[in-house]
Amino acid sequence: MTTSGPETRTHDAAPADAAQAPVDPADSRSGEQPAGVPEGAAPARWWRVPVDLVVAAVFLAGGLWVTARGWRDVDGRLLGTRPDDQGFNEWMLAYAAHGVRHLENPFFTTLQNAPDGVNLMTNVGMQLPGLVLAPVTLLFGASVSYLLLITLNLAGTGYAWYHVLSRHVVRSRAAAFAGGVFCAFAPALVSHSNGHPHITAQWLVPFIGWRVLVLARHGRMLRDGLLLGVLIAAQFFVSLEILFLLALCCLMVVLAHLVVEPRVALRRAGRLAGGLAVAGSVVAVVAAYPLWMQFSGPQHRVGHPGAADVYALKLGSYVRYATESIAGSPTSAGGWGPNTTEQASFYGWSLLVVALAAAWWLRGEVTVRVLALVAVVCALLSIGTTWTWGTERTSIPAPFALVEHLPVFDSVVVARFALITTGAIGVLLALAGDRLVARSRSGRPADRLLVRLAGVAALAALLPILPTPLAAQGRPAVPHFVTGGAWRDHVAPGRTLVPVPVANMTSVYWSSAALAGFAVPQGYFLGPVSKTDATGRWGVEPQPTAKLLTEVAAGRRPAAVTPAEVAQARADARYWRADAVALPRHRRQAELRTVLDALYGPGQRVDDVWLWDVRPFSR
């Protein structure tokens, strides 16, 4: 996230020609040829656009390769290994489209977890992607929007890195392309494509990082501060978690630069601080209400469920291969990471050796020393609060223990610090490739041989971690009563339809299929333990009637009910603000019908569900 400049000292004390000198990004504004680059060293403008289109097409093909199994049957399959996460994110896209159509609050809703609702800021809001994709969602459904988002996140992130690197950081487009490929298709983003579009949506990250550096180097505080503020505000509504990690990365870059080159860092501090104040003012105005909702609004939470180390990586994960890498397997990451989505390390020995060799070769450049410091610190933070030995944890404190109880840090998924390491290595690879290309232009046979050997080594290191297509699995069926719209005749807008059994993901899938047209009980989300305890937890405690129906559906109790349970069921219908209770096909449908008839009176067959009108008890 940092770049070399006039003060940078290169490892090559006296380059043979100007093409070998490191690029000063300050001289590379708006795609102009950097100062000191001889004629012909940079691509001609007339073929830049075709090359960029080819690069964009390659990144899109890569995104489609990773998500291919999901596209084979969008409505019948769930992509990846985290179906609940996909279900929740599809619901978020469905709610965003619903909110656009009905002008509802994008930061809080009672359409899930009725009647208490869900704080969307303390979960994964994705308001901007939801808004942009609303026409797709309304026309084709949330499942199509979700797959499109996952695919375009990979392609867009890769192209964004390529664009910024090729315009502002390196001369060689091939080197910029390699950096973009690594940043988008390393295990970090591919593993998070199993169900975390808010993590893979990093297409603004390179531009924000670049504008911060422009501000520090030669920017105008007001103009560039305003531009940076707009970009940060946009990222705020894409993924607040990635924005936090990016802010932390920029802070680490500043501190590392202060360590490596204190005089230059201090000289730039005033301009940077002024510009950041302008940017912060823009963000404060735009994000004031959603930030209040995040930290003080209804259903807000404090912290993340589970201890920090539950979501931490192991130190040895950095030399192993991810599940969805060419060199990986279903068991290759077992025990080394928290789950299949949090495989943000897993570079393998070969890639680490190449990265370390590149850092050592270019150790004279300030940029590289800063990148190396940031990459190592974030890799160590991702290990959690204690060091590991193999797949086991020791009792020896690790770096994250110093910050685990600080505000915001207590909500961070620790493994995601390695996302910053991935970005730093991607930029390092681009810089090393660019310097090698420059050496090859010297005309010396030894340099050309060095470039060929380095190219072979880089290819050998990168190939094992290139992604394989994500797995796919069958999607739970949603009754035609919901997908066909028959529910509209039985549930008023804003009122609740209760699926039986009252399962968290059943509620989510039904509501998503209906584009959040009705409210549902429970759901899949992060919320507070209770109205008096804001500690974060998954979901809520089910109502007594939900527990009763779950027990009957599992065959753990008979179908007979007591008068007290009948009274409780009708009280729960009032609590849920329910208009109807629906029972789809189920292996214990007879027993469940018997129970529901006893609770609410005789049901009726409507489309492909049995339906109980509970409005006499709930209004």
C-alpha positions as CSV (number, residue, x, y, z in Angstrom):
1,M,0.0,0.0,0.0
2,T,3.0,2.3,-0.2
3,T,5.1,3.3,-3.2
4,S,8.7,4.3,-3.9
5,G,9.5,7.9,-4.5
6,P,12.4,10.4,-4.9
7,E,13.7,9.6,-1.5
8,T,13.7,5.8,-2.1
9,R,17.1,4.2,-2.2
10,T,17.3,1.2,-4.6
11,H,19.4,-1.9,-4.1
12,D,21.1,-1.2,-7.4
13,A,23.4,1.6,-6.6
14,A,23.8,2.8,-10.2
15,P,21.2,1.6,-12.7
16,A,22.5,1.1,-16.2
17,D,19.8,3.3,-17.6
18,A,16.7,5.2,-16.6
19,A,14.5,2.2,-17.3
20,Q,16.0,0.4,-14.4
21,A,15.3,3.1,-11.8
22,P,12.2,2.6,-9.6
23,V,9.1,4.5,-10.6
24,D,8.1,7.6,-8.6
25,P,4.3,7.4,-8.5
26,A,4.2,11.1,-7.9
27,D,5.2,11.5,-11.5
28,S,2.5,9.1,-12.8
29,R,-0.7,11.0,-12.4
30,S,-3.7,10.2,-14.6
31,G,-1.8,7.7,-16.7
32,E,0.9,10.1,-17.8
33,Q,4.3,8.6,-18.6
34,P,6.5,8.9,-15.4
35,A,9.3,11.4,-15.5
36,G,12.7,9.8,-16.4
37,V,11.2,7.0,-18.5
38,P,12.7,7.0,-22.0
39,E,10.5,7.1,-25.1
40,G,9.0,3.7,-25.8
41,A,9.4,2.4,-22.2
42,A,5.7,2.8,-21.5
43,P,2.9,1.3,-23.7
44,A,1.5,3.7,-26.3
45,R,-2.0,5.1,-25.5
46,W,-3.6,3.8,-28.7
47,W,-3.3,0.2,-27.5
48,R,-3.8,0.7,-23.8
49,V,-7.6,0.3,-24.0
50,P,-7.5,-3.0,-25.9
51,V,-4.9,-4.4,-23.5
52,D,-7.0,-3.3,-20.5
53,L,-10.1,-4.9,-22.1
54,V,-8.3,-8.2,-22.5
55,V,-7.1,-8.0,-18.9
56,A,-10.6,-7.3,-17.7
57,A,-11.9,-10.3,-19.7
58,V,-9.3,-12.6,-18.2
59,F,-10.3,-11.5,-14.6
60,L,-13.9,-12.0,-15.5
61,A,-13.1,-15.5,-16.8
62,G,-11.3,-16.2,-13.5
63,G,-14.3,-15.1,-11.5
64,L,-16.6,-17.4,-13.6
65,W,-14.1,-20.3,-13.2
66,V,-14.3,-20.0,-9.4
67,T,-18.1,-19.7,-9.3
68,A,-18.9,-22.0,-12.3
69,R,-20.6,-24.8,-10.3
70,G,-23.1,-22.3,-8.9
71,W,-24.0,-20.9,-12.4
72,R,-25.0,-24.4,-13.6
73,D,-28.2,-24.3,-11.6
74,V,-28.7,-20.9,-9.9
75,D,-32.1,-21.8,-8.3
76,G,-31.2,-25.3,-7.4
77,R,-27.7,-25.0,-6.0
78,L,-25.9,-23.1,-3.3
79,L,-22.3,-22.2,-4.0
80,G,-19.5,-23.2,-1.7
81,T,-19.3,-24.8,1.7
82,R,-21.2,-22.2,3.8
83,P,-24.8,-22.5,2.7
84,D,-26.1,-20.5,5.7
85,D,-23.8,-17.6,4.9
86,Q,-25.0,-17.6,1.3
87,G,-28.6,-17.8,2.5
88,F,-28.2,-14.8,4.7
89,N,-26.4,-12.7,2.0
90,E,-29.1,-13.5,-0.5
91,W,-31.6,-12.3,2.1
92,M,-29.7,-9.1,2.4
93,L,-29.8,-8.5,-1.3
94,A,-33.5,-9.4,-1.3
95,Y,-34.2,-6.9,1.5
96,A,-32.1,-4.2,-0.3
97,A,-34.3,-4.6,-3.4
98,H,-37.4,-4.6,-1.2
99,G,-36.1,-1.4,0.5
100,V,-35.6,0.3,-2.8
101,R,-39.1,-0.6,-3.9
102,H,-40.8,0.5,-0.6
103,L,-38.3,3.1,0.6
104,E,-37.6,1.3,3.9
105,N,-34.7,1.8,6.3
106,P,-31.5,0.2,4.9
107,F,-29.9,-0.1,8.3
108,F,-32.6,-1.8,10.4
109,T,-35.6,-4.0,9.7
110,T,-38.2,-6.1,11.5
111,L,-38.7,-8.4,8.4
112,Q,-36.3,-10.9,9.9
113,N,-36.4,-11.9,13.6
114,A,-40.0,-10.5,13.9
115,P,-40.9,-8.5,15.9
116,D,-37.6,-7.4,17.4
117,G,-35.8,-7.1,14.1
118,V,-32.2,-7.1,12.9
119,N,-29.6,-4.4,13.1
120,L,-28.2,-4.5,9.6
121,M,-25.1,-2.4,10.4
122,T,-24.0,-4.8,13.1
123,N,-24.3,-7.6,10.6
124,V,-23.3,-7.4,6.9
125,G,-25.2,-4.5,5.4
126,M,-23.8,-4.3,1.8
127,Q,-26.2,-1.4,1.2
128,L,-24.3,-0.2,-1.9
129,P,-24.1,-3.5,-3.7
130,G,-27.7,-4.2,-2.8
131,L,-28.8,-0.9,-4.2
132,V,-26.8,-1.4,-7.5
133,L,-28.0,-4.9,-7.9
134,A,-31.6,-4.1,-7.0
135,P,-32.8,-4.2,-10.6
136,V,-31.2,-7.6,-11.1
137,T,-32.7,-8.9,-7.8
138,L,-36.2,-7.6,-8.7
139,L,-36.1,-9.1,-12.2
140,F,-34.2,-12.4,-11.6
141,G,-34.2,-13.0,-7.8
142,A,-31.7,-12.8,-5.0
143,S,-29.9,-16.0,-6.0
144,V,-28.8,-14.6,-9.3
145,S,-27.7,-11.3,-7.7
146,Y,-25.6,-13.2,-5.2
147,L,-23.8,-15.2,-7.8
148,L,-23.2,-12.2,-9.9
149,L,-21.9,-10.3,-6.9
150,I,-19.5,-13.1,-5.9
151,T,-18.2,-13.4,-9.5
152,L,-17.8,-9.6,-10.1
153,N,-16.1,-9.2,-6.7
154,L,-13.2,-11.4,-7.8
155,A,-13.0,-9.9,-11.3
156,G,-13.4,-6.3,-10.1
157,T,-10.9,-6.7,-7.3
158,G,-8.3,-8.1,-9.6
159,Y,-8.9,-5.5,-12.3
160,A,-8.8,-2.6,-9.7
161,W,-5.4,-3.7,-8.4
162,Y,-4.2,-4.1,-12.0
163,H,-5.4,-0.6,-12.9
164,V,-3.9,1.1,-9.9
165,L,-0.6,-0.8,-10.1
166,S,-0.2,-0.3,-13.9
167,R,-1.1,3.5,-13.8
168,H,0.7,4.5,-10.6
169,V,3.1,2.0,-9.2
170,V,4.9,0.0,-11.9
171,R,5.7,0.4,-15.6
172,S,5.2,-3.2,-16.6
173,R,1.6,-4.2,-17.3
174,A,2.6,-7.8,-17.0
175,A,3.9,-7.2,-13.5
176,A,0.7,-5.2,-12.6
177,F,-1.4,-8.1,-13.9
178,A,0.5,-10.6,-11.8
179,G,-0.1,-8.5,-8.7
180,G,-3.8,-8.2,-9.5
181,V,-4.1,-11.9,-10.0
182,F,-2.5,-12.6,-6.6
183,C,-4.6,-10.1,-4.8
184,A,-7.9,-11.4,-6.2
185,F,-7.3,-15.1,-6.7
186,A,-5.0,-16.0,-3.8
187,P,-6.7,-18.3,-1.2
188,A,-7.8,-15.2,0.8
189,L,-10.6,-14.0,-1.5
190,V,-11.3,-17.4,-3.0
191,S,-12.0,-19.0,0.4
192,H,-14.2,-16.1,1.4
193,S,-16.2,-16.6,-1.9
194,N,-17.7,-19.5,0.0
195,G,-20.2,-17.1,1.5
196,H,-18.7,-13.7,2.3
197,P,-19.3,-11.2,-0.5
198,H,-18.7,-8.3,1.9
199,I,-15.1,-9.6,2.3
200,T,-14.4,-10.2,-1.4
201,A,-15.9,-6.8,-2.5
202,Q,-12.5,-5.1,-2.5
203,W,-12.7,-3.2,-5.8
204,L,-12.5,0.2,-4.1
205,V,-9.6,-0.8,-1.8
206,P,-6.7,-0.1,-4.3
207,F,-8.1,3.3,-5.2
208,I,-8.6,4.3,-1.6
209,G,-5.0,3.2,-0.7
210,W,-3.7,5.1,-3.7
211,R,-5.5,8.3,-2.9
212,V,-4.2,8.2,0.7
213,L,-0.7,8.1,-0.8
214,V,-1.4,10.9,-3.2
215,L,-2.6,13.0,-0.3
216,A,0.6,12.3,1.6
217,R,3.0,12.9,-1.3
218,H,1.7,15.9,-3.2
219,G,-2.0,16.1,-2.9
220,R,-4.1,19.2,-2.3
221,M,-5.7,18.9,1.1
222,L,-9.2,20.1,0.2
223,R,-9.7,18.6,-3.3
224,D,-8.0,15.3,-2.6
225,G,-9.4,15.0,0.9
226,L,-12.9,15.4,-0.6
227,L,-12.2,12.7,-3.2
228,L,-10.8,10.4,-0.6
229,G,-13.8,11.0,1.6
230,V,-16.2,10.1,-1.2
231,L,-14.3,6.8,-1.8
232,I,-14.3,6.0,1.9
233,A,-18.0,6.7,2.3
234,A,-18.7,4.4,-0.7
235,Q,-16.6,1.6,0.9
236,F,-18.5,2.2,4.2
237,F,-21.7,1.0,2.5
238,V,-19.9,-1.9,0.8
239,S,-18.1,-3.4,3.7
240,L,-17.4,-1.7,7.0
241,E,-15.1,-4.6,8.0
242,I,-12.9,-4.2,5.0
243,L,-12.8,-0.5,5.6
244,F,-11.6,-1.0,9.1
245,L,-8.9,-3.4,7.9
246,L,-7.9,-0.9,5.3
247,A,-7.7,1.9,7.8
248,L,-5.6,-0.2,10.0
249,C,-3.3,-1.1,7.1
250,C,-2.9,2.6,6.2
251,L,-2.0,3.3,9.9
252,M,0.6,0.5,9.8
253,V,2.0,1.9,6.6
254,V,2.4,5.3,8.2
255,L,4.1,3.9,11.3
256,A,6.3,1.6,9.3
257,H,7.3,4.6,7.1
258,L,8.1,6.5,10.3
259,V,10.4,3.7,11.3
260,V,12.1,3.2,7.9
261,E,12.3,6.9,6.8
262,P,11.4,9.2,9.7
263,R,12.4,12.5,8.2
264,V,10.3,12.0,5.1
265,A,7.3,10.6,7.0
266,L,7.3,13.6,9.4
267,R,7.6,16.1,6.5
268,R,4.5,14.6,4.9
269,A,2.5,14.2,8.2
270,G,0.9,17.7,8.1
271,R,-0.5,17.4,4.6
272,L,-1.7,13.9,5.2
273,A,-3.4,14.8,8.5
274,G,-5.2,17.8,6.9
275,G,-6.4,15.8,4.0
276,L,-7.6,13.0,6.3
277,A,-9.5,15.5,8.4
278,V,-11.3,16.7,5.3
279,A,-12.1,13.1,4.3
280,G,-13.2,12.3,7.8
281,S,-15.6,15.2,7.7
282,V,-17.2,13.9,4.6
283,V,-17.5,10.4,6.1
284,A,-18.9,11.8,9.4
285,V,-21.7,13.5,7.6
286,V,-22.6,10.6,5.4
287,A,-22.2,7.9,8.0
288,A,-23.4,9.6,11.2
289,Y,-26.8,7.8,11.4
290,P,-25.5,4.3,10.3
291,L,-22.7,4.6,12.8
292,W,-25.2,5.4,15.6
293,M,-27.2,2.4,14.5
294,Q,-24.0,0.3,14.6
295,F,-23.0,1.2,18.1
296,S,-26.2,2.3,19.8
297,G,-29.2,1.5,17.7
298,P,-31.8,-1.2,18.3
299,Q,-30.5,-4.8,18.4
300,H,-26.8,-3.6,18.3
301,R,-24.2,-6.0,19.7
302,V,-20.9,-5.7,21.4
303,G,-18.1,-8.1,20.4
304,H,-18.2,-11.3,18.4
305,P,-19.5,-14.7,19.6
306,G,-16.8,-17.0,20.8
307,A,-13.2,-16.4,21.9
308,A,-10.8,-14.7,19.4
309,D,-8.7,-17.8,18.9
310,V,-11.8,-19.7,17.6
311,Y,-11.4,-17.7,14.4
312,A,-7.6,-17.5,14.3
313,L,-5.1,-19.1,12.0
314,K,-2.2,-21.3,12.9
315,L,1.4,-20.2,12.2
316,G,1.9,-23.3,10.0
317,S,-1.0,-22.4,7.8
318,Y,1.2,-20.0,5.9
319,V,3.2,-22.8,4.3
320,R,0.2,-25.1,3.5
321,Y,-2.3,-25.1,0.7
322,A,-5.9,-24.1,0.9
323,T,-8.8,-26.4,0.2
324,E,-9.6,-24.8,-3.2
325,S,-6.0,-24.4,-4.4
326,I,-4.6,-26.5,-7.2
327,A,-2.2,-28.1,-4.7
328,G,-4.8,-28.4,-2.0
329,S,-7.3,-31.0,-1.2
330,P,-10.4,-31.4,1.0
331,T,-8.1,-32.2,4.0
332,S,-5.1,-30.0,3.2
333,A,-6.2,-27.2,5.4
334,G,-7.7,-29.3,8.1
335,G,-6.7,-28.1,11.6
336,W,-4.8,-25.1,10.3
337,G,-7.6,-22.6,10.0
338,P,-11.0,-22.0,11.6
339,N,-13.2,-23.1,8.6
340,T,-13.3,-23.2,4.8
341,T,-14.0,-19.5,4.5
342,E,-11.2,-18.2,6.7
343,Q,-8.2,-19.5,4.7
344,A,-6.6,-16.2,4.2
345,S,-3.0,-17.5,4.5
346,F,-2.1,-20.9,2.9
347,Y,0.5,-19.6,0.5
348,G,2.7,-22.7,0.4
349,W,6.4,-22.9,0.9
350,S,7.3,-22.0,-2.7
351,L,5.4,-18.7,-2.7
352,L,6.8,-17.7,0.7
353,V,10.3,-18.4,-0.6
354,V,9.7,-16.2,-3.7
355,A,8.2,-13.4,-1.6
356,L,11.1,-13.5,0.9
357,A,13.6,-13.5,-2.0
358,A,11.9,-10.6,-3.7
359,A,11.9,-8.6,-0.4
360,W,15.6,-9.3,0.2
361,W,16.5,-8.4,-3.4
362,L,14.7,-5.1,-3.2
363,R,15.4,-4.4,0.5
364,G,17.1,-1.1,-0.4
365,E,13.7,0.3,-1.5
366,V,11.7,2.1,1.2
367,T,8.5,0.7,-0.3
368,V,9.6,-2.9,0.1
369,R,10.7,-2.4,3.7
370,V,7.4,-0.9,4.6
371,L,5.5,-3.6,2.8
372,A,7.5,-6.3,4.5
373,L,6.9,-4.8,8.0
374,V,3.1,-4.6,7.4
375,A,2.9,-8.1,5.9
376,V,4.7,-9.7,8.9
377,V,2.9,-7.8,11.6
378,C,-0.5,-8.7,10.1
379,A,0.5,-12.3,9.6
380,L,1.4,-12.4,13.3
381,L,-1.8,-10.7,14.4
382,S,-3.8,-13.4,12.5
383,I,-2.4,-16.1,14.7
384,G,-4.6,-14.9,17.6
385,T,-3.9,-14.4,21.3
386,T,-1.5,-17.3,21.8
387,W,1.3,-18.9,19.7
388,T,0.8,-22.2,18.0
389,W,2.9,-25.3,17.6
390,G,1.7,-27.4,14.7
391,T,-2.1,-27.5,14.9
392,E,-2.0,-27.0,18.7
393,R,-2.1,-23.8,20.7
394,T,0.4,-23.0,23.4
395,S,-0.1,-20.8,26.4
396,I,2.5,-18.3,25.2
397,P,0.8,-14.9,24.5
398,A,0.9,-13.7,20.8
399,P,0.6,-10.2,19.5
400,F,-3.2,-10.0,19.2
401,A,-3.5,-10.5,23.0
402,L,-2.3,-6.8,23.3
403,V,-5.4,-5.5,21.5
404,E,-8.1,-8.1,21.8
405,H,-10.2,-6.2,24.3
406,L,-10.0,-2.8,22.6
407,P,-13.2,-1.5,21.0
408,V,-13.8,-2.8,17.4
409,F,-10.9,-5.2,17.8
410,D,-13.1,-7.3,20.0
411,S,-15.4,-7.8,17.0
412,V,-12.7,-8.6,14.5
413,V,-12.4,-12.1,13.0
414,V,-8.7,-12.6,13.7
415,A,-7.9,-14.6,10.6
416,R,-8.8,-11.7,8.4
417,F,-5.7,-9.7,9.3
418,A,-4.0,-12.0,6.8
419,L,-6.1,-10.2,4.1
420,I,-3.7,-7.3,4.6
421,T,-0.7,-9.7,4.2
422,T,-2.1,-10.9,0.9
423,G,-2.4,-7.3,-0.4
424,A,1.1,-6.5,0.7
425,I,2.5,-9.6,-1.0
426,G,0.6,-8.8,-4.2
427,V,2.1,-5.3,-4.4
428,L,5.6,-6.8,-3.6
429,L,5.3,-9.3,-6.4
430,A,4.2,-6.5,-8.8
431,L,7.2,-4.4,-7.8
432,A,9.7,-7.3,-8.1
433,G,8.3,-8.2,-11.6
434,D,8.5,-4.6,-12.7
435,R,12.2,-4.4,-11.6
436,L,13.0,-7.7,-13.4
437,V,11.4,-6.4,-16.6
438,A,13.4,-3.3,-16.3
439,R,16.6,-5.4,-15.9
440,S,15.7,-7.4,-19.0
441,R,15.7,-4.2,-21.1
442,S,19.4,-3.5,-20.3
443,G,20.5,-5.8,-23.1
444,R,22.9,-7.8,-20.9
445,P,22.7,-11.6,-21.4
446,A,23.1,-12.2,-17.7
447,D,20.1,-9.9,-16.9
448,R,18.0,-11.7,-19.5
449,L,18.9,-15.1,-18.0
450,L,18.1,-13.7,-14.5
451,V,14.7,-12.6,-15.7
452,R,13.9,-16.0,-17.3
453,L,14.9,-17.9,-14.1
454,A,12.9,-15.5,-11.9
455,G,9.9,-15.9,-14.2
456,V,10.0,-19.6,-14.0
457,A,10.4,-19.5,-10.2
458,A,7.4,-17.1,-9.8
459,L,5.3,-19.3,-12.1
460,A,6.2,-22.4,-10.1
461,A,5.4,-20.6,-6.9
462,L,2.0,-19.2,-8.0
463,L,0.6,-22.2,-9.9
464,P,0.0,-24.4,-6.8
465,I,-2.2,-21.7,-5.1
466,L,-4.3,-20.8,-8.2
467,P,-8.0,-21.6,-7.4
468,T,-10.1,-24.6,-8.4
469,P,-13.9,-24.1,-8.8
470,L,-15.8,-23.8,-5.5
471,A,-18.0,-26.8,-4.6
472,A,-21.8,-26.6,-4.8
473,Q,-24.6,-28.3,-3.0
474,G,-28.4,-28.7,-3.3
475,R,-30.5,-25.7,-2.2
476,P,-33.4,-26.4,0.3
477,A,-36.7,-26.3,-1.5
478,V,-39.0,-23.4,-1.0
479,P,-42.7,-24.1,-1.5
480,H,-44.5,-22.8,-4.6
481,F,-46.9,-21.1,-2.1
482,V,-44.0,-18.7,-1.5
483,T,-42.2,-18.6,-4.9
484,G,-45.5,-18.3,-6.8
485,G,-46.8,-15.4,-4.7
486,A,-50.0,-17.1,-3.2
487,W,-48.8,-15.9,0.2
488,R,-50.0,-12.4,-0.7
489,D,-53.6,-13.5,-0.3
490,H,-53.0,-14.6,3.3
491,V,-50.3,-12.3,4.8
492,A,-50.6,-8.5,4.9
493,P,-47.6,-6.3,4.1
494,G,-45.2,-6.2,7.1
495,R,-47.0,-9.0,8.9
496,T,-45.4,-12.4,9.6
497,L,-45.6,-15.8,7.9
498,V,-44.4,-18.5,10.2
499,P,-42.8,-21.6,8.5
500,V,-43.1,-24.9,10.3
501,P,-40.8,-26.1,11.8
502,V,-39.7,-22.7,12.9
503,A,-36.0,-23.1,11.7
504,N,-33.6,-20.1,11.3
505,M,-32.6,-20.8,7.7
506,T,-36.1,-21.9,6.6
507,S,-37.3,-18.4,7.6
508,V,-34.4,-16.8,5.7
509,Y,-34.9,-18.9,2.5
510,W,-38.6,-18.3,2.4
511,S,-38.3,-14.6,3.0
512,S,-35.5,-14.3,0.4
513,A,-37.5,-16.1,-2.2
514,A,-40.4,-13.6,-1.7
515,L,-38.0,-10.7,-1.8
516,A,-38.6,-9.9,1.9
517,G,-42.3,-9.4,1.2
518,F,-43.3,-10.7,4.6
519,A,-41.7,-10.9,8.0
520,V,-40.4,-14.1,9.5
521,P,-39.5,-15.3,13.0
522,Q,-36.0,-15.9,14.1
523,G,-33.4,-16.0,11.3
524,Y,-29.7,-16.1,10.8
525,F,-27.9,-13.0,12.1
526,L,-25.7,-11.5,14.8
527,G,-27.6,-9.8,17.6
528,P,-27.5,-9.1,21.4
529,V,-28.0,-11.8,24.0
530,S,-31.0,-9.9,25.4
531,K,-32.5,-6.5,25.7
532,T,-30.3,-5.8,28.7
533,D,-27.1,-7.6,27.5
534,A,-25.6,-6.4,24.3
535,T,-23.0,-9.2,24.1
536,G,-23.0,-10.6,20.6
537,R,-24.5,-14.0,19.9
538,W,-25.9,-15.9,16.8
539,G,-29.6,-15.6,16.4
540,V,-32.1,-15.5,19.3
541,E,-33.6,-17.9,21.8
542,P,-36.7,-19.6,20.1
543,Q,-40.2,-19.0,21.4
544,P,-41.8,-21.9,23.3
545,T,-44.0,-22.8,20.4
546,A,-41.1,-22.9,18.0
547,K,-39.3,-25.3,20.4
548,L,-42.5,-27.4,20.6
549,L,-42.8,-27.7,16.8
550,T,-39.1,-28.5,16.5
551,E,-39.4,-31.4,19.0
552,V,-42.4,-32.8,17.2
553,A,-40.7,-32.5,13.8
554,A,-37.7,-34.4,15.2
555,G,-39.9,-37.1,16.7
556,R,-38.7,-36.3,20.2
557,R,-42.3,-35.8,21.6
558,P,-45.8,-36.9,20.8
559,A,-48.4,-34.8,19.0
560,A,-50.6,-34.3,22.0
561,V,-50.6,-30.7,23.5
562,T,-51.7,-29.3,26.8
563,P,-54.1,-26.3,27.3
564,A,-51.1,-24.3,28.5
565,E,-49.3,-25.0,25.2
566,V,-52.4,-23.9,23.3
567,A,-52.4,-20.6,25.2
568,Q,-48.7,-20.2,24.7
569,A,-49.0,-20.8,20.9
570,R,-51.6,-18.1,20.5
571,A,-49.5,-15.8,22.6
572,D,-46.5,-16.5,20.4
573,A,-48.6,-15.8,17.3
574,R,-49.4,-12.4,18.8
575,Y,-45.7,-11.9,19.7
576,W,-44.6,-12.7,16.1
577,R,-47.4,-10.5,14.7
578,A,-48.3,-13.5,12.5
579,D,-51.1,-13.7,10.0
580,A,-50.5,-17.3,9.0
581,V,-48.6,-20.5,9.8
582,A,-47.5,-22.6,6.9
583,L,-46.5,-26.3,6.9
584,P,-44.7,-27.6,3.7
585,R,-44.1,-31.2,2.8
586,H,-42.4,-32.9,5.8
587,R,-41.7,-36.5,6.8
588,R,-43.7,-35.9,10.0
589,Q,-46.4,-33.8,8.3
590,A,-49.3,-35.8,9.9
591,E,-48.0,-35.3,13.4
592,L,-47.3,-31.6,12.8
593,R,-50.8,-31.1,11.3
594,T,-52.3,-32.7,14.4
595,V,-50.4,-30.3,16.7
596,L,-51.2,-27.2,14.6
597,D,-54.9,-28.1,14.4
598,A,-54.9,-28.4,18.2
599,L,-53.1,-25.1,18.6
600,Y,-54.9,-22.9,16.0
601,G,-57.9,-24.8,14.7
602,P,-58.3,-26.8,11.5
603,G,-55.9,-25.8,8.7
604,Q,-56.6,-25.7,5.0
605,R,-54.6,-26.8,1.9
606,V,-53.4,-23.8,-0.1
607,D,-51.2,-24.5,-3.1
608,D,-48.4,-26.9,-1.8
609,V,-48.6,-26.1,1.9
610,W,-51.1,-26.5,4.8
611,L,-52.0,-23.1,6.1
612,W,-53.4,-21.9,9.4
613,D,-55.0,-18.4,9.6
614,V,-53.9,-17.1,13.0
615,R,-55.2,-13.6,12.6
616,P,-58.0,-14.2,15.1
617,F,-55.3,-14.8,17.8
618,S,-52.8,-12.2,16.7
619,R,-54.7,-9.0,15.9
